[in-house]
Amino acid sequence: MSLIYIDFIDFLKLNTIYNLKIKKKTKSNQIIMSEKLNKIYQQSIQNPEKFWQEASNDIFWFKKPSKILNKSNPPFYKWFEDGVTNTCYNALDIHIDQGKGKKTALIYDSPITGNKSKFTYEELRSKVSKFAGALKDQGVNKGDRVIIYMPMIPEAVIAMLACGRIGAIHSVVFGGFASNELASRIDDSKAKLLVTASCGFEPGRTVEYKPLVDNAIKQANHKISKMILFQRKDHEVKLNAPNEISWDEALSNAKDTDCVEMSSNEFAYILYTSGTTGTPKGIVRDIGGHIVALKWTMKNIYNIDEDDIWWSASDIGWIVGHSILFMLHYSKDALRYYLKVSQLEHLMQVLFGKLFLNIK
């Protein structure tokens, strides 16, 4: 497998900046949109450093960057290389600091089980902070890789943000993927720990995750140190101590954990292409550029404002759902994300895959 670095300035070359709230496609509106698009595009091309420096002012930095773009080794550009920030802080803590902790951050709505729940920023941060402590208790530290192989449940979101909180590099693998596919990603990422669940529910069937994970671990040449498994109600499975522990057990002695300060060019995550056109390729995104680009995208691509609700059908194992999930918190205040799977998934991937450079 190989790692691919994607420069987020490519977002601006897509010419797909739309105002989704315009109800009437009148000639005047089209002219206004065209003029706005051309102005933004020209600014980004003529002076990209100034353009993205201004955009970078819209996120939280422990240390604001003074070096905006280092293009000495193309195509491996470095953005905001002396900046210091944290993904999880931008997702949760900053909103609480601004007095918006009681606002809804996440809505979980399962069409399969019928379960529904809402989490405020304070509630979500509490869960993320505690699970970050659980990861550290299991030996996960800054720079370690963690594979998340889970269904679309709130715990998958919590695990992702917890990794970001302590500086671990997460890699979400589509829940229910075949054992050999999971094994190849374990080998390539050299993951230290795997987070999974006892099962996932699909229309008409239950997908047992534990046998798939067990087979993947056997197949993989690289051996993970620990597994944390979330036991779903009425679908508990037997775990083999001490290397396998339940989610609740991992949390039993965990302490709240603060965000660590991360260099802008340290890795946020690794996501793999599906492999349908060859060997799966690991897509790596750095922290600073990822946050800035996604925060900018939510307003300028989707025109999302405060208290708007964002819904996505895509699984977080794919870049479409994964980055949209991260954008949920980067956007203004109470942007919400529906964890919901439907027949729209393929359509959403077709429409949004191009925007997020989803390489299959």
C-alpha positions in Angstrom: 0.0 0.0 0.0 1.0 3.6 -0.5 0.1 6.9 1.1 -1.4 9.7 -0.9 -1.2 13.3 0.2 -4.0 15.6 -1.0 -3.5 19.3 -1.1 -6.7 21.0 0.0 -6.3 23.9 -2.4 -7.7 21.5 -4.9 -11.1 22.2 -3.4 -11.1 25.5 -5.2 -10.5 24.1 -8.6 -13.7 22.2 -8.7 -15.9 25.3 -9.5 -18.7 23.9 -7.4 -19.4 26.7 -4.9 -23.1 26.9 -4.6 -25.6 28.8 -2.5 -27.9 26.0 -1.5 -30.4 28.3 0.1 -31.4 30.2 -3.0 -34.9 29.1 -3.7 -35.4 30.7 -7.1 -32.8 30.2 -9.8 -33.3 33.5 -11.5 -30.9 35.1 -13.9 -29.9 37.7 -11.4 -29.1 35.1 -8.8 -27.0 33.1 -11.3 -25.1 36.2 -12.2 -24.4 37.0 -8.5 -23.3 33.4 -7.9 -21.1 33.4 -10.9 -19.5 36.7 -9.9 -19.0 35.5 -6.3 -17.4 32.2 -7.5 -15.1 33.9 -9.9 -14.0 36.4 -7.2 -13.2 33.8 -4.7 -11.5 31.5 -7.2 -9.3 34.3 -8.5 -8.3 35.4 -5.0 -7.3 31.8 -4.1 -5.2 31.4 -7.3 -3.6 34.8 -7.3 -2.7 34.9 -3.7 -3.3 31.5 -2.0 -1.2 32.3 1.1 -3.3 35.4 1.9 -6.5 33.6 1.0 -5.9 30.6 3.3 -4.3 32.8 6.0 -7.6 34.6 6.3 -9.5 31.3 6.3 -7.2 30.0 9.1 -8.3 32.8 11.4 -11.7 31.1 11.6 -10.4 28.1 13.7 -8.8 27.8 17.1 -5.0 27.7 17.4 -2.9 27.2 20.5 -0.3 29.0 18.4 -1.3 30.9 15.3 0.8 30.0 12.2 3.2 32.6 10.8 4.3 30.3 7.9 1.3 29.8 5.7 2.6 27.8 2.8 5.9 25.9 2.3 6.0 24.7 -1.4 9.7 23.9 -1.5 9.0 20.2 -2.1 6.0 19.9 -4.5 3.6 18.2 -4.4 4.2 17.7 -0.7 3.1 21.2 0.4 3.1 22.2 4.0 0.4 24.4 5.3 0.5 26.4 8.5 3.6 24.4 9.5 4.5 26.4 12.6 0.9 26.5 13.8 -0.3 24.5 16.8 -3.9 23.3 17.2 -6.0 20.2 18.0 -8.8 18.6 16.0 -11.0 17.7 19.1 -10.6 21.1 20.6 -12.0 22.7 17.5 -14.8 20.2 17.4 -15.9 20.4 21.0 -14.0 22.5 23.5 -14.1 25.8 21.7 -17.9 25.8 21.5 -18.1 25.1 25.3 -15.6 27.9 25.9 -17.9 30.2 24.0 -20.9 29.3 26.3 -22.6 27.0 23.8 -22.1 23.8 25.7 -25.8 23.2 26.1 -26.5 23.2 22.4 -27.0 20.0 20.5 -23.9 18.7 18.9 -24.9 15.3 17.6 -28.1 13.5 16.8 -28.2 9.7 16.5 -31.1 8.3 14.6 -31.0 4.6 13.6 -33.6 3.5 11.0 -32.7 -0.2 11.8 -33.1 -0.3 15.6 -35.3 2.8 16.0 -32.9 4.1 18.7 -32.6 7.9 18.9 -30.5 10.1 21.1 -29.1 13.6 21.2 -25.8 14.8 22.7 -24.9 18.4 23.7 -21.4 19.7 23.3 -20.8 19.2 27.0 -22.2 15.7 27.0 -20.2 14.7 24.0 -17.0 16.2 25.3 -17.4 14.4 28.6 -17.7 11.0 26.8 -14.8 11.8 24.5 -12.6 13.0 27.3 -13.2 9.9 29.3 -12.6 7.5 26.3 -9.4 9.4 25.5 -8.3 8.5 29.0 -9.3 4.9 28.4 -7.1 4.9 25.3 -4.2 6.2 27.2 -4.8 3.6 29.9 -4.4 0.9 27.2 -1.0 2.4 26.1 -2.1 4.6 23.2 -0.1 7.8 22.9 0.5 10.7 20.5 1.4 9.4 17.1 0.1 5.8 17.7 -2.4 4.4 15.1 -5.8 3.2 16.1 -8.2 1.3 13.8 -11.9 2.0 14.4 -14.1 -0.9 12.9 -17.6 -0.1 14.1 -21.2 0.4 13.0 -22.7 3.8 12.7 -23.3 4.4 16.4 -22.3 7.3 18.6 -19.4 5.4 20.1 -17.7 5.5 16.6 -17.8 9.3 16.7 -16.5 9.3 20.3 -13.6 7.0 19.4 -12.6 9.3 16.5 -12.7 12.4 18.5 -10.9 10.7 21.5 -8.0 9.8 19.2 -7.8 13.4 18.0 -7.9 14.6 21.6 -4.7 12.7 22.5 -3.0 13.0 19.2 -3.4 9.4 18.1 -3.9 8.8 14.3 -7.2 7.0 13.7 -8.1 4.9 10.7 -11.8 4.1 10.3 -12.5 0.9 8.4 -16.0 0.3 7.1 -17.8 -1.8 9.6 -18.5 -5.3 8.3 -15.7 -5.2 5.8 -14.3 -8.7 5.1 -11.5 -10.0 7.3 -8.8 -9.9 4.7 -9.7 -6.2 4.0 -9.4 -5.4 7.7 -6.2 -7.4 7.9 -4.5 -5.5 5.1 -5.3 -2.2 6.8 -4.0 -3.5 10.1 -0.7 -4.4 8.4 -0.3 -1.2 6.5 -1.3 1.2 9.4 0.7 -0.8 12.0 -2.2 -0.1 14.4 -1.5 -0.4 18.1 -5.1 -0.8 19.2 -8.5 -1.8 17.5 -11.8 -0.4 18.6 -14.9 -2.4 17.5 -18.4 -3.6 18.5 -20.0 -6.9 19.0 -22.2 -6.5 15.9 -23.8 -4.2 13.4 -27.4 -4.2 12.1 -28.4 -4.1 8.5 -31.8 -4.5 6.9 -32.8 -8.1 7.5 -29.6 -9.3 9.1 -27.2 -8.9 12.0 -23.5 -8.7 11.1 -21.4 -10.4 13.8 -18.2 -8.3 14.0 -16.1 -10.4 16.5 -15.5 -13.4 14.1 -14.5 -11.0 11.3 -12.1 -9.2 13.7 -10.7 -12.5 15.0 -10.0 -13.8 11.5 -8.4 -10.4 10.5 -6.1 -10.5 13.5 -5.0 -14.0 12.6 -4.4 -13.1 9.0 -2.5 -9.9 9.7 1.3 -10.0 10.0 1.3 -7.0 12.3 -0.2 -7.9 15.7 -2.3 -5.3 17.5 -1.7 -4.9 21.3 -5.2 -4.4 22.5 -8.9 -4.5 21.4 -11.7 -2.5 23.0 -15.1 -3.9 22.1 -18.5 -2.2 22.6 -21.1 -4.7 23.6 -24.4 -4.0 21.9 -27.5 -4.7 23.9 -28.7 -8.3 23.7 -25.7 -9.1 21.5 -22.8 -9.5 23.9 -19.9 -11.7 22.9 -17.1 -13.4 24.9 -13.9 -11.6 25.2 -10.4 -13.0 25.8 -8.6 -11.1 28.6 -6.3 -9.4 29.0 -5.9 -8.2 25.4 -9.6 -7.9 24.7 -11.7 -5.7 27.0 -15.2 -4.2 26.8 -15.9 -0.6 26.3 -17.4 -0.3 29.8 -14.4 -2.0 31.3 -12.0 0.4 29.5 -14.0 3.3 30.9 -14.2 2.0 34.5 -11.0 3.6 35.7 -10.5 6.2 33.0 -9.9 9.8 33.8 -10.9 12.9 31.9 -8.2 13.9 29.5 -7.3 17.3 28.1 -6.5 18.0 24.4 -2.8 17.8 23.6 -1.2 20.5 21.5 -0.5 19.2 17.9 1.7 20.6 15.2 -0.3 21.6 12.1 1.5 19.1 9.9 1.1 16.1 12.2 -1.3 13.5 11.0 -5.0 13.6 11.8 -6.0 10.3 10.2 -5.4 7.6 7.5 -8.3 6.4 5.4 -8.0 3.7 2.8 -9.5 3.6 -0.7 -11.8 0.6 -1.3 -9.2 -1.2 -3.5 -11.6 -1.9 -6.4 -9.0 -0.5 -8.8 -5.9 -2.2 -7.2 -4.2 -2.3 -3.8 -6.0 0.0 -1.2 -4.1 3.3 -0.8 -3.8 5.1 2.5 -5.0 8.7 2.3 -3.3 10.8 4.9 -4.4 14.3 6.0 -2.6 16.6 8.3 -4.3 18.4 11.1 -4.1 22.1 10.4 -4.9 22.1 6.7 -7.8 19.6 7.3 -9.5 21.8 9.9 -9.1 25.0 7.9 -10.3 23.5 4.6 -13.3 21.9 6.2 -14.4 24.8 8.2 -14.2 27.0 5.1 -16.1 24.4 3.1 -19.1 24.2 5.3 -20.0 27.9 4.6 -18.7 28.4 1.1 -19.8 25.1 -0.4 -22.9 24.2 1.6 -23.9 27.6 3.1 -24.4 26.0 6.5 -25.3 28.5 9.2 -25.8 28.4 13.0 -28.5 26.0 14.1 -28.8 24.4 10.7 -28.9 20.6 10.8 -26.5 18.6 8.6 -27.6 15.1 7.6 -25.4 12.6 5.8 -26.1 9.0 4.6 -22.5 8.1 4.1 -20.6 5.7 6.4 -17.7 7.3 8.3 -15.4 4.5 6.9 -15.5 6.5 3.6 -13.9 9.9 3.2 -17.3 11.4 2.3 -18.9 10.6 5.7 -15.7 10.9 7.7 -14.8 14.5 6.7 -18.5 15.5 6.8 -18.5 14.2 10.4 -15.5 16.3 11.2 -17.1 19.3 9.6 -20.1 18.9 11.8 -18.2 20.5 14.7 -16.0 22.8 12.7 -19.1 24.6 11.5 -21.0 27.2 13.4 -22.3 26.3 16.8 -25.0 23.7 16.8 -24.5 22.0 13.5 -25.8 18.5 13.8 -25.1 15.2 12.1 -27.5 12.4 11.5 -25.9 9.0 11.7 -28.3 7.3 9.3 -28.0 4.8 6.5 -30.4 4.8 3.6 -30.7 4.2 -0.1 -29.4 7.7 -0.7 -25.9 6.6 0.2 -24.8 5.9 -3.3 -26.3 9.1 -4.6 -24.6 11.1 -1.8 -21.2 9.5 -2.6 -21.6 10.3 -6.3 -22.6 13.9 -5.6 -20.1 14.6 -2.9 -17.3 12.2 -3.8 -15.9 14.6 -6.3 -15.9 17.5 -3.8 -13.9 15.5 -1.3 -11.6 13.8 -3.8 -12.9 10.4 -2.9 -10.4 8.1 -4.8 -11.9 4.7 -5.3 
